[in-house]
Amino acid sequence: MARALNEWLWQHEFWLPPGITWEDMKESEDIHYPQPRDLLLSIPFALILVVIRYIFERAIALPLGAKLGVRDKQRPNAQPNPILETFYSTHCKNPKEVSLSSFLAKQCDLPVRKVERWFRRRRNTDRPSLSKKFCEVGVFISSPFFTLSAGYTTVSFLLLQPLQPSLFWYYMLELSFYWSLVFTLPCDVKRKDFKEQIVHHAATIFLISFSYCANYIRIGTLVLVIHDASDCFLEPTKIFNYMKWKKTCDSLFMIFAAVFLISQCSTNTYYYSMEIFQPFFGYYFVNALLITLQLLHIFWSCLIIHMVYKFILQGTETAWEHLYTLIKSPRASSRLSSCSSLSFSSQERCFSPLIILMALLLDSLQYVHLSCT
């Protein structure tokens, strides 16, 4: 049963374009190709990254943040109250006024104002400190490296290239990094885009794994580099914001916004690859994952554009009041938080759908142009 399932799963029709089989990528003494079993190395590597991150945060990032002026606000603790604590843990962290007056205040024999103050202080206790955010951001600054070569529109470049050691380690480190993000999700600061982060990490892990097994290494490396391009600006932006270096933060944010919108919202795999290969299962599977990431990037792009809108029209100080709400993701490649938490005007509520429609329209026009040529 297991053998039959294994043979069915690894049919070349699922993974490779027509005309290419696993026989074309047989290993020899001098030539090596990706092997699916290599992906198992990413799990222990991910655990090592978690340990390195733990040591880095406490031994380097925390003292460095203190020297750079990152200070935590002193928040008064809520007084112990078993009744309110039980309600807070099991029902609601921000109860409505009806619950406060009719149930909690009477049951605790406290004024409504004191109950409100208790819940406010209790919520503040659960909020992550500024130093914790600074430590997380310090870990997620990455420097992507990649190898380019000519002839990227040829079959040999896309599929039949031997596996280079540099690309092997690049793939393993990327995959291990995303696994480490998944492992530390329960311990990290829970952002408002928590569900989007999970979808983003899952899609990325599937993409990396599938492209490695099918030897889409070269083109996959380019996708990873483009995917991580804006990270080099987002994380320093957040660090300088925590340090209150406003001018530096403002400049980096504008650069980040431009790089993100250019690198994350351009699409071409939906039709360019059809100039080289006929459709096959791997094509549809990979593009389904890429479309998932594309939708997330468009969603985050709308928030970035809203931030730039605030930045330009209302000034720096007003714009940066929204930064903690907008910049939420602990991974530089996982970006900004949910727009549902913002209070948009009627014109602003129409702004985000308009951006999405414009992006889809541009993709359609590009497809028509390619079809005609």
Buried (B, 14 or more C-beta within 10 A) or exposed (E): EEEEEEEEEEEBEBBBBEEBEBEBBEEEEEEBBBBEEBBEEBBEBBBEBBEEBBEBBEEEBBEBBEEBEBEBEEEEEBEEBEBBEEBBEEEEEEBEEEBBEEBBBEEBEBEBEBBBBBBBBBBEEEEBBBBBBBBBBBBBBBEBEBEEEEEEEEBEBBBBBBBBEEBBEBBBBBBBBBBBBBBBBEEBBBBBBBEBBBBBBBBBBBBBBBBBBBBBBBBBBBBBBBBBBBBBBBBBBBBBBBBEBEEBBBBBBBBBBBBBBEBBBBBEBBBEBEEEBEEBEBBEBBBEBBBBBBBBBBBBBBBBBBBBEBBEEEEBEEBBEBBBBBBBBBBBBBBBBBBEEBEEEEEBEEBBEEBBEEBEEEBEEBBEEBEEE
